[in-house]
Amino acid sequence: KDNGIKNNTLHQLQLDNCTFDQKFYLNNYEIHEFKAINTIFNKKFEFKNSKVLQSFELNNCNFEELFDLHNSMFQNFEIKRSIFSNLAIFEECVFGVNPNQYAIVANFEYVTFEGIANFRYTKFNSGLNIEKINSEKSINFLNCHIDYMNSNRETFRIVKNSFDNIGNYIEANKFYVLEMKKYKDEVIKEGSFWDKFILYFNYLTSNFGS
């Protein structure tokens, strides 16, 4: 539980086959590794204003109520086969906090968001992969920075659609351009001459409509 003291330190915390029926708090911590496997959180989960120096991993976990990582920093981050039944907050987080050190793409694999997911003002310095997520409601990516080199085309398409769905066509167009640039990279490797010609013409004349 958060005791209000800043700069608490913890080397490693692993939760395996646990069930939490009370609120889970781990705020204002500096921690090397956090891992939760096959774990159910029936009440609120808070991991705010904290810094993970090595890895943060959730695998086959269920979050029944609010999930809140607000203003936390992560070097390596991965969530697999997990369900968020309520609001999931990633607002003002930084992923790949030390770009000069080894950091993997922030990865969401077979993750289901049944409620709203909020990534507002979040930075993915080492890229983002949300290709295999399921979202039943809107995802908020307003003012979100996503590294181009280490992110895939489907991720940019999903972000683009999230803005299209709320009528924010200016932001949607920015991510459409990134989606098309990724498609151009794919065509350069495997596409026909005419596919390459059309894409290059579109890119050079209008930067894909931007």
Backbone hydrogen bonds, N-H to C=O, Kabsch-Sander energy under -0.5 kcal/mol:
donor,donor_aa,acceptor,acceptor_aa,energy
8,N,28,N,-1.8
10,L,30,E,-2.3
13,L,33,E,-1.9
15,L,35,K,-2.8
17,N,37,I,-2.3
20,F,40,I,-2.9
21,D,19,T,-0.6
24,F,44,K,-3.1
25,Y,23,K,-0.5
26,L,46,E,-1.7
28,N,48,K,-2.5
30,E,8,N,-2.8
31,I,29,Y,-0.5
31,I,51,K,-2.7
32,H,10,L,-1.4
33,E,11,H,-1.8
34,F,55,S,-2.4
35,K,13,L,-2.5
36,A,57,E,-2.2
37,I,15,L,-3.2
38,N,59,N,-2.3
40,I,18,C,-2.4
41,F,62,N,-3.0
42,N,20,F,-2.7
42,N,40,I,-0.7
43,K,20,F,-0.5
45,F,66,L,-3.0
46,E,24,F,-3.0
46,E,44,K,-0.5
47,F,68,D,-3.0
49,N,70,H,-2.4
51,K,29,Y,-2.5
52,V,73,M,-3.3
53,L,31,I,-2.4
53,L,51,K,-0.6
54,Q,32,H,-1.7
55,S,32,H,-1.6
56,F,76,N,-2.1
57,E,34,F,-2.6
58,L,78,E,-2.2
59,N,36,A,-2.7
60,N,80,K,-2.5
62,N,39,T,-1.9
63,F,83,I,-2.7
64,E,41,F,-2.7
64,E,62,N,-0.6
65,E,41,F,-0.6
67,F,87,L,-2.4
68,D,45,F,-2.5
69,L,89,I,-2.8
71,N,91,E,-2.4
72,S,69,L,-1.2
73,M,50,S,-2.6
74,F,94,V,-2.9
75,Q,52,V,-1.1
76,N,54,Q,-1.3
78,E,56,F,-2.2
79,I,107,N,-2.7
80,K,58,L,-2.9
81,R,109,E,-2.4
83,I,61,C,-2.0
84,F,112,T,-2.9
85,S,63,F,-2.7
85,S,83,I,-0.6
86,N,63,F,-0.6
88,A,116,I,-2.6
89,I,67,F,-3.2
89,I,87,L,-0.5
90,F,88,A,-0.6
90,F,118,N,-3.2
92,E,120,R,-2.1
93,C,90,F,-1.5
94,V,72,S,-1.9
95,F,123,K,-3.1
96,G,74,F,-2.2
97,V,74,F,-1.7
101,Q,98,N,-2.0
106,A,127,G,-2.0
107,N,77,F,-2.0
108,F,129,N,-2.6
109,E,79,I,-2.8
109,E,107,N,-0.5
110,Y,108,F,-0.5
110,Y,132,K,-1.2
112,T,82,S,-2.5
113,F,111,V,-0.5
113,F,134,N,-3.2
114,E,84,F,-2.8
114,E,112,T,-0.7
115,G,84,F,-1.0
115,G,86,N,-0.6
117,A,138,S,-1.3
118,N,88,A,-2.9
119,F,117,A,-0.6
119,F,140,N,-3.1
121,Y,142,L,-2.5
122,T,119,F,-1.4
123,K,93,C,-2.4
124,F,145,H,-3.0
125,N,95,F,-2.1
125,N,123,K,-0.7
126,S,95,F,-0.5
127,G,124,F,-1.3
129,N,106,A,-2.4
132,K,108,F,-0.7
133,I,130,I,-1.4
134,N,111,V,-2.9
136,E,113,F,-2.7
137,K,113,F,-0.6
140,N,117,A,-2.7
141,F,139,I,-0.7
144,C,141,F,-1.6
145,H,122,T,-2.5
146,I,144,C,-0.5
147,D,124,F,-2.3
151,S,148,Y,-1.3
152,N,128,L,-0.8
156,F,152,N,-1.5
157,R,153,R,-2.0
158,I,154,E,-2.4
159,V,155,T,-2.2
160,K,156,F,-2.5
161,N,157,R,-2.5
162,S,158,I,-1.9
163,F,159,V,-1.4
164,D,160,K,-2.3
165,N,161,N,-2.5
166,I,162,S,-0.5
166,I,163,F,-0.8
167,G,164,D,-1.4
168,N,163,F,-2.4
169,Y,167,G,-1.4
172,A,168,N,-1.9
173,N,169,Y,-2.1
174,K,170,I,-1.3
175,F,171,E,-1.6
176,Y,172,A,-1.8
177,V,173,N,-2.1
178,L,174,K,-1.3
179,E,175,F,-2.4
180,M,176,Y,-2.5
181,K,177,V,-2.1
182,K,178,L,-1.9
183,Y,179,E,-2.0
184,K,180,M,-2.6
185,D,181,K,-2.0
186,E,182,K,-1.8
187,V,183,Y,-2.5
188,I,184,K,-2.4
189,K,185,D,-1.0
190,E,186,E,-1.9
191,G,187,V,-3.0
196,K,192,S,-2.2
197,F,193,F,-2.5
198,I,194,W,-2.6
199,L,195,D,-2.2
200,Y,196,K,-2.6
201,F,197,F,-2.4
202,N,198,I,-2.4
203,Y,199,L,-2.7
204,L,200,Y,-3.0
205,T,201,F,-2.2
206,S,202,N,-2.0
207,N,202,N,-0.5
207,N,203,Y,-1.5
208,F,202,N,-1.2
210,S,206,S,-0.9
210,S,207,N,-1.0
